[in-house]
């Protein structure tokens, strides 16, 4: 049985249809990238998974259970979420931020566990007592990832997780997340508009256009030309950039 | 400076009352504004309505807002019975609370609207319920801004609370208004300094709480809250110590004669072993209703005022008939006891500077009608609304170039400086004689009589000790003695007396 199953999910904002009847299943252990231009509906679709948005029609099943019927606090412990805006609580220490999910479920996270989570995202355990405004952007998003992992989730949802970071931090944190995905046995869905990032990190790439799923391929198949015009238009960008960089090197 | 310092100890009860009314109003405003702000953050309509209403209230002058609660509460008596207080703490609390609402509400709503949407999304994303989000995220992040709103509201409220004097709530407005009327500037300054002092202290302490919240230093917040609580407790203790059996409350309207007579009455009651309290600076319209509801116990009012304002009569059946009618009417409709007439009259009269009167050839009101279109008339704030004015105006066909309002004590200065050519003077006013003014004759008898009446509230109407102490005042005060006492308080040179001193002088002159 797939871990996550979307059945003809429709989302509307007023008269506008943001997601038009998307069906999809994701096997446990896969790393899926959801790619598309701004306004294509990818963030909306992602938010239906942890019930931040309720679909107007259709169902979202997590291990066979309808997510809209699960108590929010319990659902969100099983589904870690990394936000585009990072969204650390500015009035709480790093440790309090990390421990917030379990705290809401009535559990106290011991300091050793917080130190372990900080180590997982390659931060010094001494950071636990710092406030978010004392951290760099990259460090903050590492805390964001640690917070998403604190409840011991089965699934990790990431919405443009590296969007606000500089290219070097972006690359290293991307690899780190991929490593964590492997070592913790997670199922990960990452929303991004950067096809290069999707191709390099994911083992399955979904392309969305105007609310509909238009391609569902492996990175290798996409690079080989599969997936249709919309997907190929997105693949063309990093491919051409790579070619121009290669030409620059050769021409020297 | 030393004159002010000497006044301060006596003002401590007013200070305590001022702190308590301000703190109660701010506390109540917080209790109303914060839940309203939470609701407003979840409904655009509520936000618009609540902020619109609070802004509207803010456009009403504080004094008018305070005055408006009196008729409002009076009408509520029809619904809830006579137990509804119409004066004093309740209306002051309601008006000041409304006034304090806007800054708190506006800051709370704005603070919530400005919270980082990413942080709010994260609160949902980690699984917070609506209540958890409010308590764990929205409230702590908005707290410094809300505190800034409370700080603004506190400074406003402490300032506006001085105006609560006009509706019978003791506050630091009492010395300010009393001092203004009797031109006792030390008293005015003492009241202002204390009120400004409370405002500064409150501003500083709430600023401390605000800084503690903003910099996440709980000890700073705690220290601020502790100091505020300590101040309020001290005021409560001071007031608790002062309150035993309710004293006899003597009211004074906003002019010198009233202050003097209040002290004269108070001194006699104290000599008889009764405890008294003064409510100075009450609005004229408020005094009568306050007496009827026993919110105050003793007032001196005038036959002409009651005849026109409360019996709504405009005829003039002669002074004896007017007195008998009023006496019976008060007893029957309000349970107020008219103990008797003090003996003098404080009627309206028209007065001019002698040089002006001579130059214009004016000795009587019909002479005045001839030259009125070139003249400016000055009157006290209520004069031009009164039926007497209309009666005189119509009887003589008076039409002035301009009419201006002055506080009673400043009217004579306006006449002296030429800002007014003729003023509505009072017959008992000492400055008529002191300034050598000409009082214009009233050949058509358009001006009604204004005999001073000693009035007792229903609460003490049958109190024998009060009756024994005050009976000697009936018929004892001549208009000359009253003029002399009034002048002693109104004059500005070294022979100026306080109302209490003038009252003692008056008692001697009247042979009491």
Interface residues (C-beta under 8 A of the other chain):
Chain A: X50 X52 X72 X73 X74 X75 X76 X77 X81 X83 X84 X85 X86 X87 X88 X89 X90 X91 X100 X101 X104 X105 X131 X147
Chain B: X116 X117 X118 X119 X121 X122 X123 X124 X125 X126 X127 X128 X129 X132 X136 X137 X140 X141 X216
